Amino acid sequence: MFVANSFGRLLVAIAIVLSAGTFGNAANAKPAYQTTEIAPGLYSFGAGLAFNAFMVTDAGVVVMDSFDADFAKASLEAIRKVTDKPIKYLLYSHNHYDHISGGAVFKAEGATILCHEAAANWLKSHPSPDVAMPDKTWSGSKSELKLGSSQINLLYFGANHGEGMTVFQFPREKAIYTVDLVVPKRVGFAYMPDFFPKEWERTLAEMNKLDFDQVMFAHNAAVGPRTSVAEQLQFLQDLRAAIFAEFKKGTRFMQIPNVVKLPQYEKWDGYEEWLPMNTWRVLLEIAMGV
C-alpha cells in the first residue's frame, strides 16, 4: 500500500534529485548544503530544491520548516555552527509532509512546534509517523511571534496551496520567507498539486503589498529580490490570459494545453515539461467555475 508518509518521502527524494539541476542526474544529486546570512541573525540553509530558514535571537532560535529527517539533522548541525542557543520554536509553513517530516529532530532539542490551526486540523485527521504533531497553533490572518528583541509576523492569506499556508515576515530585516508560493524562475510545479490558481494569484498580489526588500525561498534559491513575487504573479496572469486568448480563437478545449506557449518564460525551469500541465490545471479551474 502506498501510504501518506511514503508519499512524503517520495516528494523529498524528487526534490533532492532535482537539486542537482532542474532535471539533474540522480547520480550527482547529493546537495552541497550552505548557510546564507540574509540579515543579521536571519539565515537560509539548504541547496537546490530544499531551503529552510532560521532566526537567531538573543533568547534562542526559531526554525521555519524541517523538510525530512536527514535535512533537519543537517540544518541543526548548521545552526550549531552559528550559535549554541536553544532551539525555542519550529514553525510549520503548511501541512505538506515533504516540508515538515523532520520535525521530531527539533522537538528532541526542546523546540515548541507551532503552525496555523488549519494545518494542525489537517494533520490531526491525516496522521503520519514521520510528522511530529504541533504543540501550539495560531489562528486568523496574522500572529506575531516575539522572542527576545526579535519578531516574526506569521501571515495567512487563506486558500492558495495546501492547508494553513504561512508566509513569514521579518519586519526589522525587511525580508519574507515563502514556501512553494514563489519559486524563482520556475513555472508551476507539474500539474500544480494542491494549488488553487486563482487564489494563488490573489495571495501573491496581497503579498506584494507587504514591506520587504528580499524574498527567501524554499526551492531553487536561498534568496532573491522582492520582484520575485511580482514575477510569479505575472506568470500566472500571463498563463490565464493565454488560455482566454485561445477561447476567443475558437481553439478546441482539449487542444488548448497543447497550443498555449509563453515564450517569455521559455528559459524558466520546467517550461517544456510542465507548462502543458500548468495549462490543464488553470483551464480546468476556469471550466469548473471555481
C-alpha positions in Angstrom: 0.0 0.0 0.0 1.3 3.5 -0.9 0.8 5.3 2.4 0.9 9.1 3.1 4.3 9.0 4.8 5.8 7.1 1.8 4.5 9.9 -0.4 6.1 12.5 1.7 9.5 10.7 1.4 9.0 10.4 -2.3 8.5 14.2 -2.7 11.6 14.8 -0.7 13.5 12.3 -2.9 12.3 14.1 -6.0 13.5 17.4 -4.6 16.9 16.0 -3.9 17.2 14.5 -7.4 16.2 17.8 -9.0 18.5 19.8 -6.7 21.5 18.8 -8.9 19.9 20.9 -11.7 16.4 21.4 -13.0 16.2 17.8 -14.1 19.5 16.6 -12.8 21.2 13.2 -12.9 20.4 11.3 -9.7 23.9 10.0 -9.5 25.1 13.6 -8.9 22.2 14.7 -6.9 23.6 14.9 -3.3 23.2 18.6 -2.5 26.0 20.7 -1.0 24.1 22.5 1.7 25.1 26.0 2.6 24.2 28.5 5.2 23.5 32.0 3.9 23.1 35.0 6.2 20.3 37.1 4.8 20.4 39.8 7.5 22.0 39.9 11.0 20.6 36.9 12.8 18.5 35.7 9.9 19.7 32.7 7.8 18.7 30.4 4.9 20.0 26.8 4.9 19.9 24.3 2.1 20.5 23.7 -1.6 18.7 23.1 -4.8 15.0 22.4 -4.0 15.3 22.4 -0.3 15.9 25.6 1.8 14.6 26.3 5.2 15.1 29.4 7.4 16.2 30.1 10.9 16.5 33.2 13.1 18.9 33.5 15.9 17.6 35.9 18.6 19.0 36.9 22.0 16.6 34.4 23.6 17.0 31.4 21.3 16.5 30.1 17.8 13.4 29.9 15.7 13.4 27.4 12.7 11.0 27.5 9.8 10.3 24.1 8.2 12.4 21.0 8.7 12.0 19.1 5.4 12.8 15.4 6.1 14.8 14.0 9.0 18.1 13.9 7.1 17.7 17.6 6.1 16.7 18.5 9.6 19.8 16.9 11.1 22.0 18.8 8.6 20.1 22.0 9.4 20.6 21.5 13.1 24.3 21.0 12.6 24.5 24.2 10.6 22.6 26.1 13.3 25.1 24.8 15.9 27.9 26.2 13.8 26.3 29.6 14.2 25.0 29.5 17.8 24.7 27.3 20.8 21.4 29.0 21.9 18.4 26.7 22.5 16.0 25.9 19.7 12.9 27.5 21.0 10.4 27.1 18.1 9.9 25.1 14.9 7.3 26.7 12.7 5.5 24.7 10.1 4.7 26.6 6.9 1.8 24.3 5.9 0.6 20.7 6.1 2.6 19.0 3.3 4.8 16.2 4.7 7.7 16.9 2.4 8.3 20.2 4.3 7.7 19.0 7.8 8.6 15.3 8.2 11.8 16.0 10.1 10.1 18.0 12.9 11.0 15.4 15.5 14.7 16.3 15.2 14.0 19.8 16.5 11.3 18.7 19.0 14.0 16.5 20.6 16.1 19.7 21.1 13.2 21.1 23.1 11.5 23.2 20.3 7.8 24.0 20.5 6.2 23.2 17.2 3.8 25.9 16.0 1.6 26.2 13.0 -1.7 27.6 11.8 -4.8 25.9 13.1 -5.9 24.9 9.5 -2.6 22.9 9.1 -2.9 21.4 12.5 -6.5 20.3 11.9 -5.5 18.6 8.7 -2.5 16.9 10.3 -4.8 15.6 13.1 -7.0 13.9 10.5 -4.1 12.7 8.4 -1.5 11.5 10.9 1.8 10.2 9.8 4.5 8.5 11.9 7.0 10.7 10.1 5.4 14.0 11.2 5.6 15.5 14.7 2.3 17.0 15.7 2.3 20.7 16.5 2.3 21.7 20.2 0.6 25.0 19.7 -1.5 26.7 17.0 -2.4 30.2 15.9 -5.5 31.4 14.0 -6.7 34.2 11.9 -4.8 36.1 9.2 -1.9 37.3 11.4 0.0 36.5 14.5 3.2 38.0 15.9 5.8 35.7 17.3 8.2 37.6 19.6 11.3 36.1 21.0 13.8 38.3 22.8 14.1 41.5 20.8 13.2 39.8 17.5 9.8 39.5 15.9 8.3 37.3 13.1 5.0 38.1 11.6 3.0 34.9 10.7 0.7 35.7 7.8 -2.2 33.6 6.5 -3.8 34.6 3.2 -6.5 31.9 3.1 -6.7 29.2 0.4 -3.8 29.1 -2.1 -1.7 26.0 -1.6 -2.1 23.2 1.0 -3.7 24.0 4.4 -2.7 26.8 6.7 0.0 28.1 4.4 2.0 30.7 6.3 4.2 33.4 5.0 6.9 34.5 7.4 7.7 38.3 7.5 10.7 39.7 9.3 9.9 43.4 9.7 13.2 44.6 11.1 15.1 42.6 8.5 12.8 43.7 5.6 12.5 40.1 4.3 10.0 37.4 3.9 10.3 33.6 3.7 7.7 32.0 1.5 7.3 28.3 0.8 6.0 27.0 -2.6 4.1 30.2 -3.4 7.1 31.7 -5.1 9.8 29.7 -6.8 12.2 31.9 -8.7 12.4 31.5 -12.5 10.2 28.3 -12.5 6.8 27.6 -13.9 4.3 25.9 -11.6 5.3 22.5 -10.3 4.0 19.8 -12.5 0.2 19.9 -12.5 0.2 22.3 -9.6 -0.9 19.7 -6.9 -3.0 21.2 -4.1 -2.9 24.7 -5.6 -5.8 26.9 -6.2 -4.5 29.1 -9.1 -7.0 31.9 -8.8 -6.4 32.2 -5.0 -2.7 31.8 -5.6 -2.8 34.9 -7.8 -4.8 36.8 -5.2 -2.3 35.8 -2.5 0.7 37.0 -4.5 -1.0 40.3 -5.1 -1.5 40.7 -1.4 2.0 39.6 -0.6 3.4 42.2 -3.0 1.9 44.9 -0.8 4.0 43.9 2.2 7.0 45.9 3.3 10.1 43.8 2.3 13.2 44.0 0.2 14.3 40.4 0.0 12.4 37.1 -0.5 13.7 33.8 1.0 12.6 30.7 -0.9 12.1 27.0 -0.1 13.1 25.9 -3.6 15.6 26.9 -6.4 17.5 29.6 -4.5 18.2 30.8 -1.0 17.1 34.4 -1.6 16.1 36.9 -4.3 14.7 40.4 -4.8 11.2 41.5 -3.9 10.4 41.5 -7.6 10.3 37.7 -7.5 6.8 37.9 -6.1 5.6 40.1 -8.9 7.3 37.8 -11.5 5.5 34.7 -10.2 2.2 36.6 -10.3 2.8 37.8 -13.8 3.5 34.3 -15.0 0.1 33.1 -13.6 -1.7 36.1 -15.1 0.0 35.5 -18.5 -0.9 31.9 -18.5 -4.6 32.7 -17.7 -4.6 35.4 -20.4 -3.1 32.9 -23.0 -5.9 30.4 -22.2 -8.6 33.0 -22.7 -6.9 34.1 -26.0 -7.4 30.5 -27.2 -11.1 30.6 -26.2 -11.5 33.7 -28.3 -9.8 32.0 -31.3 -12.2 29.1 -31.0 -9.5 26.6 -30.2 -11.0 23.2 -29.2 -11.0 22.8 -25.4 -8.9 19.6 -25.3 -6.3 21.2 -27.6 -5.6 24.3 -25.5 -2.9 22.8 -23.3 -1.1 21.7 -26.5 -1.0 25.1 -28.1 -0.5 27.6 -25.3 3.0 28.9 -25.4 4.6 31.6 -23.3 8.0 32.3 -25.0 8.9 35.0 -22.5 9.2 32.1 -19.9 10.9 29.5 -22.1 14.1 29.7 -20.1 12.3 29.1 -16.8 12.8 25.8 -15.1 10.2 23.2 -16.1 8.9 25.2 -19.1 8.8 22.4 -21.7 7.8 19.6 -19.3 5.3 21.4 -17.0 3.7 24.3 -18.9 1.1 21.9 -20.5 0.2 20.6 -17.1 0.0 24.1 -15.7 -2.3 25.0 -18.5 -4.5 22.0 -17.8 -4.8 23.0 -14.1 -5.8 26.6 -14.8 -8.0 25.6 -17.7 -10.0 23.1 -15.6 -10.4 25.6 -12.8 -11.9 28.1 -15.3 -14.1 25.4 -16.9 -15.4 24.3 -13.5 -16.1 27.9 -12.4 -14.1 27.8 -9.2 
